Amino acid sequence: MWKLLNRTPSAYALNLIEDARQSGHDLLAGLNISQMELIANQSMPFDDFNRVVDAYDEWSTNPDWGFHLGSKLGITAHGALGVCALSADTIGEGLEVFCQFIATRSCSITAEVILDDGQIRAEFLHSGPMRKHLKAMTESLAVIVINFISTASGRNNPELHWIFPYPQPENVSAYSDALSGTFEFDGSIFSVCLPAEMAGQASLLKDKNLHRTTRLQCEHELDEVRENPDFAYITSLLSSALIKRMSEPEPATVLPMTEDLARQLNMSPRTLMRRLKVNGTSMREIKDALVREYALDMLARGVLSVSDIAMKLGYDNPGNFTRACKRLLGKTPNGLRRGVL
């Protein structure tokens, strides 16, 4: 039997597979899994999902395919998590539930709800391999979030404020068509803000008994995720701290060490390392992957100096960062910067 961990609902992939199939493309070619197995099992290994997304992105000519995927899913396609969010007493509570348990549906996303000047702001962080499809994954998630808010509130065009973690796309009208409210781009993290009045509104589908039952199910599934940490889940925990650190003018957020992560997961460091090994990875592999990703991104942007990038990534001095770049990427930071600018 497949573990819950390192898995993604097959509904996400099936929509992409069917789109491509209608045009004569087989996104499952080369994978040891069939479309019928995906339908029967309702979930799939995260690595296979990543390959399907890679293949779809390479094939598709639609730059906004993330909106297309999100529109085919919606909040009701998220099992116990979707039902638990919709059946909460208020829209704000439902959004908090969605953020709290989102790791039960996607091991590459973490989220939290923050009270901010009378508003509720939900922040979502994509991590690991899916970040190379950050725009599409964010668009898809945005449609799911607004589908939840519209369903729970009965409002077709709720007045929200969205912040996207990438430059403004050429076809920004697609955002107005798929979402509602105001938009910002080039933020440090994907977020959506709800006015306090809307957050406090009773959900049209509130149901105490149903909410209690599905919450227990979500709690059980999240416990399984935490008890069996893998590459994507630990990457998401580290990325969350790293994103906060990079957004600070003077980095203050401490990047968690193995001992910190183990404590957060209520296990010993030795147990954490053993369970990562069972799942085919290690702390060093996870940290190396993050350094590759964020170092290349910041070097390509050309805004920060090498010293500042080293500090943001948690290195004591630029020399250690330079050695890490040579080991992981084959060039010094300046050499890498010349290659991408």
N, C-alpha and C positions, 0 to 999 in steps of 0.2 A: 504494500500500500504506500502511495506517495505521502510524504510528510506535508503538513500545512505550510511549513517554512519554505522560503525560497520559491514561492508559487504565486501565480497571478490568475485571476478568473479567466477562463477560456473565452468568455463572451467578448472580451476586448479583442482578442486575436481573431475570433471567428468572423467578426464584422469586416476586418481587413482582408481576411482570406477570401470571403465571399465576393467582396468588391473586385479583387484581383482575378478571381476565378471567372467572373462574368466577362472579363476582357482577355481570357485565355492564359492567365498567369497563375502558376502554382507556387504559393508562398511556403508550402510545406515541403517542397523538394529538398532532399538531403537531410530532413529531420526524421528521427525515428518515432514518428507519431502521426496518426491519421486524423482527418476531420471528424470521423465518427467517434474516435476515442476522446477527442476534445469535448464533443457534445455530451458523451456519456459521463465523463469525469468532472465536468464543470470547472476544472482548473488545470493548469499546465505548469511545467517547470519554468522558472523565471528566465533561465538561459534560452530556452526555446522561444519564449515570448519575445525576448530581445532580438533573436534572429528573424522572427516574423516581421517585427517592426522595421528592422534594418532593410529587409527585402522589400517591404511595402514602400518605405521612404525612397528607396532607389528607383522603384518602378513608377510611383505616382508623379503626375505632373501638377497636382493641386497643391499649392503652397500652404493652403489652410486646411489640410486634411485632418488636423486635430479637432477642429470644430465639427467636421463631418462625423468623426468617430464618437465624440461626446454626445452628439444629437441622437445617435442610435442606442446609447446606453441609458443615461438618465439615472436618477437616484434609486429607482426601483430595481435596477439591475445589480444592486450591491448587497443582496441577500439580507442577513440579519442586521448589518450595519445600516443599510438604507431604511429598513423598517424601524429600527431603533431611533434613528434621527427624526424621522417623520412623526413618530408617535410621542415624542417628548412634549412637555407642557407648553413650551414656548419655542419660537424660531431660534432664538439665541442659544437655548439649551440644546436644541437639535443640532445646531452647527458645532457646538462644543463636543457633543457626542461623536459627530462625524470626524472631527479632528483627533479626538482622543483614541479612536479605534481604527483609524484609516490604515494602520500597518497590518490589520487583519486581512485587508484586501489587496494591498500592494506593499511589498517589502522594500520598495525603493522610495517611499514617501513618508515623511514625518510632518506633523502639523501641530499647531497650538492656537489657542484663542487668547487674545490680549484685550483688556479694557483700556481704551485710549480716548480721553477727552469726551466722554459721553457716548462714544461709539464702541462697537465690538469689532475687532479686527482679527480675521482668521489668516494665519500665515502657513504656507505650504512649501516644503522643500523637497525637490526631486534630487536624488543622489545616485551615484553609481553609473552604470552603463546608459541608463535612460537620459542622462543629462546631454548626451549628444543629440537627442531629439527633444530638447527642452521646450522649444516653441510649441511643437505639436502636442506634447504631453500636457503642457500648461493650458493650451487652448481646450483640450479635451476635458481636463479637470474643471476649468472655468464653466463650461456648459453644464457639467454635472452639478456644480455648486448652485448655479442660478436655477437649474431645474428643481433642486431641493427647496430653495427659498420661494420660488413661484408656487410650487405645489403646496407647501406648508402655509403660505400666506394668502393664496388666492389672487396674487397680483401678477399680471402678465409682464409688467415693466417696473420692477422694484428699483428704486433709486439707490444704486450702490456705487462705491468707488473702488476701482481696480488698479492694482499696480503690478506690472509685468517685468520680469527680470532679464529683459533683453531690449535692444534698440527698437524704436518704432518701426514696424514693418511697412512695406510699400502699400499693401492693400489694407490700410487701417479701417476701411469701411466694413470689412468682414467682422470686425469686433463690434461695431454698432449694430450690425445685422444679427449677430449671435447672442449678444449680451445687452445689458441696459445700464445706464449710469454714466460715469465719467472714467477716463482712462489716463494712466501715467505709464511711461516706459522707462527702461534703464534703471529700475529699482534693484535693490540688493536681493530681494526675495519676492515670490509671487504672493500677493495678499488681496483680500477683499474686505471692505469696511461696510458695516451695516449701521444705520442710525439707531440710537438707543430705543426709539419708539417702535421700530420694526423688530428689533431683537426681543423686546418684551411682549410682542404680540403673541397671543395664543395660537398654537398650531391648529390648523383645521382638522388634522388627523390625530390629535392627541388621544392617547389611550393608555392609561396607567398600567393595566395588566399586560398589554402587548409590549409596552416599553420595558417593563420589568423583566419579562421573559427573554426578549431579544438582547437586553443589556447583559444578562447573565451569560448568554451565548457568546456575545462579543468579548466579555471579560475572560471567558474560558479560552477563546481563540487567541487573544492577546497574550495570555499566560503561556500558551504553546510557542508563540513567536519568541518570547523572551527566554524561554527555557532551552530553545534550540537556535541560538544566534548563528547567522550566516553572513556572507560577504555583504549582501545588500542591506541587511538590517543594521549591522555595526557601522557600515559606511554612512548610513543615514544619520546615526547618532553623532558620529564624528563631524559630518558635514554641517549639521545644525550648529555646533559650536564654532566651526571654522567660518561659516557665513557671518555669524554675529561678530567674530573677531575682525574679519575683513571690513565690516561696515563701520567699525569704531575708528575715529581719528587717531587715537592712541590705543592700540590693541590692549584690552584688559581681560577679555574672556580667556580663561585658561583652557587649552585643548586637553581633553581627558586622556589619561594614560590607561593602560590595561587594568590597573588596580581600580581606577575610578569607574570604568565601564562595568567591571565585574561587580562592584558594589551596587551600581545602579540596577543591575540585573539579578541581584540577590544571590550571587554565587562567588566562589573563590576565583582568583586569577587563573589558577591552574585548571579549574573546570572550564572556564571560558576558553582558554587556549585549546583544551582537548576537544571541546565541542566545535570550535572553528575548524580544527583539523579534520574532524569527522565530516564536516560540510565542505571540505576541499580548499580551505583557505587558512590564513594566519593574520595576526595583527600587522606584521610587517608588510604583507601583500596588500592589505587594505590601505594602510598609510601611504605606501608607495604609489598606489593608484590615485589617491587623492592629491598627492604632490604633483604627479604628472598632469592631472587635469587642471588644477587651479594655477599651477605655475605657468603652464602654457597659455592659459586664458589671460592672466594678468600681464605676462610678457607681451602678448599679442596686442593688448589694449594700449600699451605704451604710455600709460599715465603715471605709474609709480616707478621709482628707481628700484634697482636690484636690491639695495639694502632694505627699502621699505617692504618689498615683496617678501624677502627673507623673514622680516619681523612679523609680517601678517601671517605667514605660514608657521610661525612658532620656532624659527631657528634662532639660536643664540647670537650668531654672527653671519655675515654674508659668505664667509669662506665655507662654512658647513653647508649652506644652501648651494653654493657653486659645486661642491663635491657631490651633493645629492643629484643635481641636474646632470652632471657628467655620468654618474652611475645609472640613472634612470632614463635619461633622454639622449645621452651620447654627446652632448655639447655643453658648453658653459652657458649661463643665462644670457650674456651678451651675444654669444653665437646664435642662440635660439632666437633672440629678439631680431637680429639681423636677418634671419631666415624667414620670419613671418611678416616683417614690416615692408 
